[in-house]
């Protein structure tokens, strides 16, 4: 255990908004927090810094399988509170005779600003009586729930943002069954806008429809990147990786060119002690700071009325 790097300590110290002093404050607070004393009491760890790091690892490992939303967007770490993306207006070609003058029209640019203005927080708290009776397996389970909650909310926010801001829209046939023809329709709608969707998000109901149709079954490639248990399925013949989550709206399908949707991450998940002795409440809080944006709305397609 002692040879394992303390990821939380490294993240706090390297963060310009936190640093060494913040890590020292966290360690001091944890000494009086029974949440962090249980692994010491049971001999899981030998020092408070290790306890802080261990709790952080539990939160992060619980979050990872639920970060399905990150499969739909391009994730970009940043140290800025606002990132400006240039959007090129492509050059235009002209047809001329053999000896005619040639006009040169270079690229022009618009810009898209994406703010890192979203903070997601989750926590758990209990009385001292709870900690007196709790064992490490119980505490580990409750700690993991904090990570799961953050990941679930992040995924929901990403999905809802894409649904709200989709610039290419179409409708299905309204029979409550997702069919190969409808997949082709949304793919075609985006191709006509000169975008190539490479990821598609479905509710499990729509995925179940897929597994009952030969066109999907025989035109599906799982590959090494698939993680079916997590909800990252294989790739269709049309070149779209299929992602599924119960957080996706039933009857609505999102397909997009992933590079045009951006998740900015200024602060990855950080865990900290929480205490309110006056109310006899002690616990753990986890948070992250992110920003969402779409640089080309037409590159995000939505189909409703499946």
N, C-alpha and C positions, 0 to 999 in steps of 0.2 A: 504493500500500500504506500509506503514512504517513497518508493521510486516513481510513483505515478505523478505526472505534473499536476499542479493545482490550477486547473483551468480558470476557476473563478478569480483567484488571486492575480493571475496574469491579465485577465480581461479588465479587472478593476484598475490595476496599476497602469496599464497601457492606455486606458481611456483618459483623454485630456480633461474631461469634465469631472473625473473622479480622482484617480491617482493614489499615491502612497498614503496620504493622510486619511483618505476615505477607507482604505483597507484597514488601517489601524483602528478607526472608529467602529468598523464592522466587527472586528475581532473583540474589541472591548464590550460591545453590546451583546455579542453572542455568549460571553462568559456568564451572563446573568439570565440567559434565555434557555429554559429547559428543553426547548426543541433541539438545541445543538448539544445538550449535555447527555442525552440518552445514548448516542453512539459511544460517548466516552465512558459512561457508566457501565455499558455492557461490553466494553473492551473492543469495540469495532475499530476505534481509532485511538490515537494516543495524545493528540493535541487539538486545540480549538481551530487552528488554521485548517487542519485536515478535516475537521467536522464541517466547517463552512464549505470546503471544496467538495466533500462527499455529498452534501445536500444539493449543491448545485448540479453535480453530475446526475443525480437521480431525477431532478427536474428536467434537465436537457434531454436525457435519454427517453423520458416519458413523452417529451414534446415531439421528438423527431418523427415517429411514425404517423403523427397527426398533422404534420406540416404539408398537407396535400396541396394547399394553395400555391406553394412555391414551385410545384410542378407546372403551373400554368403561366408563370411570369419569369422574367429575367431578374435574378437577385443580384443586387449591386451594393456592396458595402460603401459607406461614405462617411466622411468626417464633417460634412457641411450640413447646414439646416435647410438649404435649398440647392438643387442641382438643375442647371439649365442644359437642355438637350437641343442641339440644332436639328432642324428638319429641312432637308434639301429639296428645293424645287428643281426638278431635273432640267437639263439643257434641252433645247428644242432643235431638231434638224430641219433643214430647208432643201428643197429640190431646185437645182439650177442647171442651166445649160453649160456646155463645155467651157466657154470662155467668160461666163458670167461672174460677177463678184460673189465672194463667199462671206456670209454673215456669221460671226461667232457670238453665240449667246451662252455664257457660262452659267454655272449653277448659282441660284440665289437661295437664301436661307430664311426660314422662319425659326422661331424658338419656342420651346415648350418648357415651362418651369414646373418642377415637381418639388413640393415641400415635404420635409420630414417632420410632420406635425402630429403624428399619431403615437400615443403611448398606450400600450396594452399592459394591464396589471391583473394579477390574480394572487390570492393568498389563502392561508388557512390559519386559524387561531383557536386556542383552547385554554382552559384554566390549568393551574398548577396541579389540581387533583387529577386531571386527565393524564398529565405527564408522569405523575407518581405511579400510575398503574399501567401506563403504556409500555409496550415492548418495541424493540427495533423494527420487526416486521410490520407492525401497525403504523409506526411513524413513517417508515419508508413508503408504505402505500399511500398515506395522506400527502406526503411530499410529492410523489409522482402525480397525484391528481392535480396539483398546481401547474405542473408542466403541461399536462394534457389540456387543461382549461385554456391556457394561453394559446396553444397551438390550434385548438378548435376555433377560438375567436378569430385568430389571424386568418385561418382558412375561410371562414364565413365572410370576413370583411373583403378579402380578395375576390371571392366569387361574386358577392353582391356588387362590388365595384365594377367588375367586368360586365355583369348583366345590365347595370344601369347605364353604362357608357358605351355599350356596343354600337358601332356605327353602321354595321351591315346586318339587316334584319330580314327574316323570312318566316314563313309559317309552314307547319306540317299538315298532314291530312286530317288531323283531329280524331283519330280512331284510338288514341291512348296506347299505341304500340309504336315503338321506335323501329323503323324499317331501314333497310339498306338504301332504298330510294330517297329517304329523307336525309340520310348522311350525304348522299351524292348532291342533293339539292343545296345544303348549306355549304358544302365544298365548292359547288359551282357558283353560288352567289358571291363567295369571296374571290374566286378566281376571276370573275367578271370585273371585280374592282382592282385587279392586278395584285392580289395578296394570296399567299400560299399558306393555308392553315396547317400547323404541325402538331397541334395538341387539341384535344376535345374533352370536355368535362360533362359527365353524365350522372344522374341519380341512379342508385342501384336498380330501380325499376326498369330504366332504359337498358342497363347492362344485361339484365335478365332477358329482355327482349332480344338482345344481340345473340345470346347463347342459344337461342331457339331458331336461328336462321343460318342456313348453309353459307350464304354470302359472307357473313362475318366469320363463321367457324373456319372456313377454308381459305379466307383471305386475311388471316390474322397471323402476325409474327410476334412471338413473345420476346425472344432475345434476352441478353444478359441484363438489360436495364429494367426489365419488368419486375415488379414486386407485388404479386397478386394479393397477398394477404393485407398489404398496406393500402391497396387501392390504386396502384400504378400498374395498369394492364399493358398489354402489348401494343403493337402498332398495326393499324389497318393498311390495306393495300393502297389506299389513297395517301399514305404518308403521315397520318395523324396518330400520335400516341394517345391512348385512351386512359383517362383518369376518372375515378369514381369516388364519391363521398355522399353520405346521407345528408350533408349540408347543401348539396346541389338541389335545386328546385325540381320536383317531379314535373315532367311535361315541358321542360325547358332545357335546351342544349346550347352550350357555349363552345365555339371553335375559334381559334385565333392563331395568328403568327406570333409565337411566343416572344420574339425579340422586341416587339412593339409595346409590350406591357411590362412595366418596371416596378419592382419592389425595392425601394431604397432602405438599407438597414444602417442606421447610425449607431444603434446600441443593440447588440444581440442580448439574449436573455441574461439578466443579472439577478441573482438571488440575495436577499438581505434579511437579517433578523427583524422581527417586529415585536414590540412589547408595549403594553399599557398596564403597568403594575397597579394603578389606581382601580382599574376594572378587572384585575386579575386575568388578563388576556396576554398570551404569548404565542408567537408563531413565526411564520416565514412568509415573505412577500417576494414575488418574482415579477419582472417587468422587462419590456423591450420597447424600443423607439423606432418607428418605421415611417415610410411614406409610400404612397401609391400614385401611379400615373400611367397614362396611355399616350404614347407619342404619335400614334396614327389610329384614330378611332375606327376607320374602315377596316383595319386589320383585325378587328374583333367582331366576330359574327355571332348572332343569336337566333335560334329557332324556337318559336313557341307553338302551342297547339299541336303537340306531337300526336 
